[in-house]
Amino acid sequence: MDPIDSPDPQSFYQYSLKGRLVMARKKTETQSKKEPAVKKTAAAAEEAPAEVKAAVKAAEPAEAAVEAAEPAEPAAPAKKKAPAAKKTAAKKAPAAKKTPAKKAAAKKSAPAEEAPAEAAAPEAPAVENSSAVEEVPTMQAIVPQPRRSVAFIGSECHPFVKTGGLGDVMYALPRVLASLNCDVRVILPRYACIPKKYQDLMVYRGEFYMDLGRTGRSYYVGIMEYVCDGVVYDFIDNEEFFSSGNPYVSLVDDIPKYCFFSKAALAALNYLDWIPDIVHCHDWQAALVPVYLRTLFQDTPVGRARSVLTIHNLRFQGIYNIPTIKYWSGLPDSVFNMGALKVGHEDANMLKGGLAYADRITTVSGTYAQEIQTSEYGETLENHLRYHSGKLRGIVNGIDYGMWNPKTDAAVAVHYDASDAIGKKRENKLALQEELGLVKDEGKFVIGLISRLTNQKGLDLVNAIVPQMMDGNTQIVVLGTGDRQYEDTFRYYEGAYSGMFSACIQYDEARAHRIYAAADALLVPSRFEPCGLTQLNAMHYGTLPIVRETGGLKDTVQPYNVFTGEGNGFTFDRYDAGLLLDAVNRAKTLYFTERERWDEVVLRDMAKDVSWENSAKQYRDLYLELTQW
Ligand code: ADP
């Protein structure tokens, strides 16, 4: 799925090759004046290849040389290109497609490395006090809880790169935590697809070289920083791994990429001498972080951090054959057992390893936390999760009220709040109908569907009932990209129900906002849904959700009760097209026959607290619970 706001990848790539290197060089010069210690390390790496290893020590843990066994089938490298400025090191590194035997042997002979003195753990973690970092506002005076420092490590974050809910969470949660007396640093890959306007705001913070697995090579790790609203964003720079247009390409590329990223993120914390109390990692892409923490990084400064691993979607686990993951991760044999990474006869599962090694596991709703311990939802990890259930809990997501606010939303046609929502939503409906070429009629019942178009999202149910939903008084607007079969199906319906069905096969953040503001109801009939954000966005915009009772949908949408008038939306339980149609018809009945009661639910949904406040406090309490010293 396309990230939002992405510039043309080709032109951006050109920019990234030229502009970025110039910028990096300039920043290096600036750096030398401001941060002599960092410059010294970087310069050593540039000028004396032999000393590059020394610089890597900040990143290389004591057990880096543990692994000597020869991986049988290494994956192809993500790309052949190395950062231009680092060509020397890159050239010397053997092509990763060759057999890794020699590299493994070379690595074996390397001495066990210790963290250099300058990376020693500070007494109290603190935000780096350089000119690259804005002053982080302190709330000490008004918030009595002890201060904790947290490093978020994940593969996407709005507004830099987002393909789904993970990007929203990585954006919103750190900002609220910052207001709850937490120092938060978010560590992300510096993908080439990050819009130029953000690339331009990044400030060079340093660079070092890092060994990776048994590749026998030293890899460049640049750190580019951006500070916003009390949150420090550190982007791990390496063009070899992060130059593709999309964050997720294919497992062959993604496994090496996220092994590199997980290790580089911890190495960067050591390098920056910013040792967090908590390392909070997200999904399989960062799941090796807890494993690294307790193995290769155990005896380095960051090794004292506790870890939290959040499952945003259990379906994606990062599974590949053991030799490949050993080759790229450099993790010791001891973690490739059935209690940790190993699955089946010869595969390794990165998420499973992270779950075994993390101090706490969270997922994004209480119901999903229960569901994933069953064979129906456990994606083959149910036994593993049941085994670790003592450290597993569900904390439901919220939405960012700054980003999602119909009163101030720059994307919507007409602003509104609870005082004028009923009338203004009608105006938004007319504007959306105009925009999408639908029949302009505020009396039509408009159903939105904003989703990745994948098997998870219950689209076969929708497909099965579209003809029954199209009764002449109903319009459907689909916004999404994904599997070809669903894209084509919705395109077909657009042709078949001209003026009444709109298929927007695209990723368009602004249009999503306009649909939330204009629609009467939003469909979320997911097969499984860890939390789901679209129903929260919808409710906040006075759009009633029609959802399946699973995961976070069950936890956040109370079914409308025709007798008491209570509830927030319309629900159905079993994964069945007939039950979905029934829920849609209940919604239509209320809309067309008892509009006043419908409007009451609109206002109730807008008033419902779906913010991050409550959930962020639960995360903060979890951090405190883990760090009782
Ligand atoms: P998931 O993470 O499984 O994709 P969520 O409901 O948790 O689903 O989050 C989806 C997020 O992505 C929401 O913020 C939603 O508005 C947004 N989104 C999904 N598809 C699109 C799209 N095609 N265009 C714009 N935003 C989208």
Boltz pocket constraint, residues with backbone or C-beta under 6 A from the ligand:
constraints:
  - pocket:
      binder: B
      contacts: [[A, 163], [A, 164], [A, 165], [A, 166], [A, 168], [A, 450], [A, 451], [A, 452], [A, 479], [A, 480], [A, 481], [A, 504], [A, 506], [A, 507], [A, 508], [A, 509], [A, 510], [A, 512], [A, 531], [A, 532], [A, 533], [A, 534], [A, 535], [A, 537]]
      max_distance: 6.0
